[in-house]
């Protein structure tokens, strides 16, 4: 038995080294890298706060077997940022591999950017009046007697800086050109800011027309 370990020692060492090199070659062969944009999600935001500015995606360099990378789908990747300790103002968060959810056979070789910034504000609720936006004129010989909006007020909720600026909200333009009778329109509210939530998206606009003697 002892002769096995003492005979041709260098040959055995060389064979072992060759075997290890071959193992690494088999494991690493066919591996490649790719860069993908991963959507960022934010979790555990404290109540009463709103995210005003944030990155939509971050880039990540992934390494793995070429076949795995070719079959990779966007919905298999995600990155989550825990905002449990967040406060109002501008905040910075450093991303690590622990923030990412990726298939187990892949490895992360790079993150860009590694540090992201967020702007967080206090949330504000406010009730504002709804004003109908009417364009055009009724038929000749007729006049608008009354325009009534139901509901005539709507509650807004969103980032303080955005909601504070709004004193009233208009409906989408309502074309009354040529009308000669009472009409009821279901009108959308004209507010493009996606950070602001409305208690309703539509109102009823009642237009009463009278004939001029």
Secondary structure as the mmCIF struct_conf table of DSSP 4:
data_model
#
loop_
_struct_conf.conf_type_id
_struct_conf.id
_struct_conf.beg_label_comp_id
_struct_conf.beg_label_asym_id
_struct_conf.beg_label_seq_id
_struct_conf.end_label_comp_id
_struct_conf.end_label_asym_id
_struct_conf.end_label_seq_id
HELX_RH_AL_P HELX_RH_AL_P1 UNK A 2 UNK A 6
TURN_TY1_P TURN_TY1_P1 UNK A 7 UNK A 8
HELX_RH_AL_P HELX_RH_AL_P2 UNK A 9 UNK A 28
TURN_TY1_P TURN_TY1_P2 UNK A 29 UNK A 30
STRN STRN1 UNK A 31 UNK A 43
HELX_LH_PP_P HELX_LH_PP_P1 UNK A 45 UNK A 46
TURN_TY1_P TURN_TY1_P3 UNK A 47 UNK A 48
STRN STRN2 UNK A 49 UNK A 53
BEND BEND1 UNK A 56 UNK A 56
STRN STRN3 UNK A 57 UNK A 65
HELX_RH_AL_P HELX_RH_AL_P3 UNK A 66 UNK A 70
TURN_TY1_P TURN_TY1_P4 UNK A 71 UNK A 71
HELX_RH_3T_P HELX_RH_3T_P1 UNK A 74 UNK A 76
STRN STRN4 UNK A 78 UNK A 82
TURN_TY1_P TURN_TY1_P5 UNK A 84 UNK A 85
BEND BEND2 UNK A 88 UNK A 88
STRN STRN5 UNK A 89 UNK A 94
HELX_RH_3T_P HELX_RH_3T_P2 UNK A 97 UNK A 99
STRN STRN6 UNK A 100 UNK A 101
TURN_TY1_P TURN_TY1_P6 UNK A 104 UNK A 105
STRN STRN7 UNK A 107 UNK A 112
BEND BEND3 UNK A 113 UNK A 114
STRN STRN8 UNK A 115 UNK A 131
STRN STRN9 UNK A 134 UNK A 135
BEND BEND4 UNK A 136 UNK A 136
HELX_LH_PP_P HELX_LH_PP_P2 UNK A 138 UNK A 139
TURN_TY1_P TURN_TY1_P7 UNK A 140 UNK A 141
STRN STRN10 UNK A 142 UNK A 150
BEND BEND5 UNK A 151 UNK A 152
STRN STRN11 UNK A 153 UNK A 159
HELX_RH_AL_P HELX_RH_AL_P4 UNK A 160 UNK A 164
TURN_TY1_P TURN_TY1_P8 UNK A 165 UNK A 165
BEND BEND6 UNK A 167 UNK A 167
STRN STRN12 UNK A 168 UNK A 170
STRN STRN13 UNK A 171 UNK A 171
HELX_LH_PP_P HELX_LH_PP_P3 UNK A 172 UNK A 173
STRN STRN14 UNK A 174 UNK A 175
TURN_TY1_P TURN_TY1_P9 UNK A 177 UNK A 178
BEND BEND7 UNK A 181 UNK A 181
STRN STRN15 UNK A 183 UNK A 188
STRN STRN16 UNK A 189 UNK A 189
TURN_TY1_P TURN_TY1_P10 UNK A 194 UNK A 195
STRN STRN17 UNK A 197 UNK A 198
BEND BEND8 UNK A 199 UNK A 199
BEND BEND9 UNK A 201 UNK A 201
STRN STRN18 UNK A 202 UNK A 211
#
